[in-house]
């Protein structure tokens, strides 16, 4: 093989590797976002079920904005 043909072949292989890496990264990001969304939805569902089980028969949920750390009285 001539030097020009070898350089051309190396360039083609480099482009194929680059495109493959980009597609693998894109696929991983799509799968990662899907798993994160699934965990988020599942977590919200669990919190809703726990909230309903501790609501003492109250069928309406209340949306409250409050402190994350509870205030303890001394």
HELIX and SHEET records of a PDB file:
HELIX    1   1 UNK A    3  UNK A   53  1                                  51    
END                                                                             
